Amino acid sequence: MSLLEIKDLKITFGGLDALSGLNFHIDEGEIVSVIGPNGAGKTTFFNAISGLVAPTEGDIEFEGDSILGLDPSTVTSLGIARTFQNVRLFPNMTVLENVMVAQHCRTSQLIYGALLQTKAFKREEREIRERAEEVLAFFGHRLVGYRMDQPAFVLSYANRRRLEVARAMATQPRLLLLDEPVAGMNPIETAELTALIGRLRSEWGFTIVMIEHDMKVVRDVSDRVVVLDHGIPIAQGSYDEVSTDPNVIEAYLGRPVEANG
Amino acid sequence: MSTMIAPMPSSALDQDWSKVLRWGLICGGVLIALCLVGMPVELDRREIIERYLSLGYVSVLLIPIVLGRIAATQVVLEGFESRKQGLFDLVTGLLVGLLGGGCLSLLMVALDSWNLRDPLVNWSPKLFRFLTYENGMGFGAGAWIATCAVLSMVGAASHVVPAIVRRVSGTVVLSLLSLAVLEGAVEDLSEGFRLDWLADLIYAKKGGLTLTSTIVVGAVIGLVAVFTSGRVKAVTNRYRDLDGVERQKASMILFAVVAVLCIVLPMFLGKIMNELLANVGLFLLLALGLNIVVGLAGLLDLGYVAFFAVGGYTTAVLTSPNSPFFAPELHFGIALIFVVIFATIVGLVIGAPVIRMRGDYLAIVTLGFGEIIRLLFMSDWLGPYFGGAQGITNVPGVDLGFATVKGTDPRSVFYLVLFFCVIAIYVSWRLQASRLGRAWMAIREDEQVAEAMGINTVSAKLMAFVVGAVLAAFSGAVLVAKVGSVFPTSFMILISIIILVVVIVGGMGNIAGVMVGSFVLIGVLGGPKQPGLLQEFQNFKLLIYGMLLVFMMLKRPEGLVPSARRSRELHQDEFLQDAWLKGDKPGADDEDADTVDVGARGGEEE
């Protein structure tokens, strides 16, 4: 059984088909890249999975159960976490708090525990903190030390992207959706994050779906590539297969000149 | 870094005329508005220095000083070095004052020639007599123009004289003014400490300082100010520079001092002052609750008074023998359990439908619900249960076994309120640093992302609503036990708004800020019906509230005592610059530019 199954997914905004008839599946432990030109429906696809947008037709099954119509928070607690293309951290919370708050759906203490400072509350607080520090330590020295107590808006662009990934990791997902994780990073930072994406699977056991424009990253990490154009999947397969597919080349570069004449 | 010196004006008369004209007219406008509002005439009865100066004149005379100071403020552009201020600025002040005084003279001429009393209630011969000092038009106009010019120049001079002179003279004037204005409080306090002879010495029989005491006290304060100059600032700076554990320790000590003061001070205070403190406490309790809802969770609730009413009515119905329908005459303590239950229920009932709205919509809908609750209590429909407009009277005080807390003994009420405030502070403090508190903050920052990160925003927001509701209901319960009765008119919409102003002016999201805010607004200015220390300003309270709010929004939006988080949020640029200057520089950490350049931030803010 595949981890995520997309069946005939169709999303319409007014008269515009953002996605029409998307069918595909993601197996446990895969790294799948979704690529396509601007406006191809990649982020809409992510929004549909994470429950921010309701599909017009079709079904999304996670571990065999439909997740259609669930709140985004419920989807997250089932084990699907995401990052945002236009980095959306909680800018005035500290780096550590950003990661701590993401463990909300894995923890349970409410008012009572906090007011009476029960043993269970203190233990849970400690665990949340330790786990947050563990997640932050995954990025080397970037987000730890004095930086943990800095507000998120002070971070550099690359560090914000890292913190977004860290925050998604902290929700303890099985499926991680990364929306352009290396956008705006320089080549060195990109290479570093590419390596980290591989380790996210090998060390943390996440299944990863990634939207990315940087073909080098796509080539280096993905098992499978799905190409979308105008909401329609036009090719699927390994990077080598997809990158030589004439449909894909046409979608990116346009029709060859002689074919027009 | 090379800095340029701002261009030096060639002569003292080479003024920026449009600026002078603007501030002069503003000065005149403010003076005229103040007179027509009626403040100076009404405050004229209140002496500051016996026979020489009344509060009415002070309120007018302060205007040119403040505006002269503002007008002579240098605009320093980044990269420019400020020029040395001198004669040029004094002339600016002088001109502004002349214009302001001129406007006031025009008002006098107008007062003399026309009668506009119909729309303007304060357009009266009384005002004319006040302005002319009963010495005729020519004297009045001349005196005001000269006085305004001099005072405005004094204001401008505050930029020119050395810092120490400015600080000492400012301290002396402000302390004398407070000493005179707070006469009632000081007399009350000195009586409690058996120092009435001192108060008698300072104050004249009819009120106000005597001329000798003004000079003596002024000199003493001046000397103290000279010797302590710079030390206060050093201490606050040191406190600010403390970090982590040490700062926490310092805060704890500060908190302990305040706590001890709160317990000991009321024993030495008279009835009036204790009454005032009890009122401050009631509003502080409300403000602490609203601070959780607005400051932490970011839900702008303008119908907060509804929960105040629920607490009050629950207590009244359950404890009063006069409750029209159901009068179990329970003890206050037992009634309190029901107060919590009903506040929770009402919190959920009001919260559930409105919680899905965001921002302004939430504010408007809660505003409506706040009124609905009040109108329900007033309605004929529920009249048989809650007494309608007649309310419920004869609510007994709180019987504690060893003492009874009731309105006639404000000291006991204060201690009861203090008890609830301590609970509220503890609740706010603990919740802030908990799983729920973090979830609230995340919702405030970005609700959609919070939801996507696994936070059930509906239940988290409802919980904020309910915690706030319970704290407000406690306040309502104490209010009713204190006053001994409850009427729908006690729960006007104005209360919701005043509590919000308290939270905003004090410092949203910060417990200490809310405490300072409620003391300044409710204690000094007074609540909607409760007199404050400045009883004379009773009629102008809302005007002052409004001015204060506008001023704070422009100059210090983070509040009097801001939370670190919020002041960072509102001064991001400066904060980033500071972080950069502190040596957290790009390059210190290989290729990664760790403190962001301002440009990169633009993309992220939506």
Chai-1 contact restraints between the chains, C-beta under 6 A:
chainA,res_idxA,chainB,res_idxB,connection_type,confidence,min_distance_angstrom,max_distance_angstrom,comment,restraint_id
A,S50,B,A452,contact,1.0,0.0,6.0,A-B,restraint_1
A,P72,B,E451,contact,1.0,0.0,6.0,A-B,restraint_2
A,P72,B,A452,contact,1.0,0.0,6.0,A-B,restraint_3
A,S73,B,E451,contact,1.0,0.0,6.0,A-B,restraint_4
A,S73,B,G454,contact,1.0,0.0,6.0,A-B,restraint_5
A,S73,B,I455,contact,1.0,0.0,6.0,A-B,restraint_6
A,S73,B,N456,contact,1.0,0.0,6.0,A-B,restraint_7
A,T76,B,G454,contact,1.0,0.0,6.0,A-B,restraint_8
A,S77,B,G454,contact,1.0,0.0,6.0,A-B,restraint_9
A,V87,B,E604,contact,1.0,0.0,6.0,A-B,restraint_10
A,R88,B,D446,contact,1.0,0.0,6.0,A-B,restraint_11
A,R88,B,V449,contact,1.0,0.0,6.0,A-B,restraint_12
A,F90,B,A442,contact,1.0,0.0,6.0,A-B,restraint_13
A,F90,B,E445,contact,1.0,0.0,6.0,A-B,restraint_14
A,N92,B,R565,contact,1.0,0.0,6.0,A-B,restraint_15
A,N92,B,E569,contact,1.0,0.0,6.0,A-B,restraint_16
A,M93,B,M441,contact,1.0,0.0,6.0,A-B,restraint_17
A,E97,B,R438,contact,1.0,0.0,6.0,A-B,restraint_18
A,M100,B,R438,contact,1.0,0.0,6.0,A-B,restraint_19
A,V101,B,R438,contact,1.0,0.0,6.0,A-B,restraint_20
A,V101,B,A442,contact,1.0,0.0,6.0,A-B,restraint_21
A,A102,B,M453,contact,1.0,0.0,6.0,A-B,restraint_22
A,H104,B,A439,contact,1.0,0.0,6.0,A-B,restraint_23
A,H104,B,G454,contact,1.0,0.0,6.0,A-B,restraint_24
A,H104,B,I455,contact,1.0,0.0,6.0,A-B,restraint_25
A,C105,B,G454,contact,1.0,0.0,6.0,A-B,restraint_26
A,T107,B,R435,contact,1.0,0.0,6.0,A-B,restraint_27
A,Q109,B,R435,contact,1.0,0.0,6.0,A-B,restraint_28
A,A114,B,R430,contact,1.0,0.0,6.0,A-B,restraint_29
A,A114,B,L431,contact,1.0,0.0,6.0,A-B,restraint_30
A,A114,B,S434,contact,1.0,0.0,6.0,A-B,restraint_31
A,L115,B,R430,contact,1.0,0.0,6.0,A-B,restraint_32
A,P151,B,R568,contact,1.0,0.0,6.0,A-B,restraint_33
A,V154,B,A579,contact,1.0,0.0,6.0,A-B,restraint_34
A,S156,B,A593,contact,1.0,0.0,6.0,A-B,restraint_35
A,S156,B,D594,contact,1.0,0.0,6.0,A-B,restraint_36
A,S156,B,V596,contact,1.0,0.0,6.0,A-B,restraint_37
A,Y157,B,A600,contact,1.0,0.0,6.0,A-B,restraint_38
A,T171,B,G454,contact,1.0,0.0,6.0,A-B,restraint_39
A,I188,B,E591,contact,1.0,0.0,6.0,A-B,restraint_40
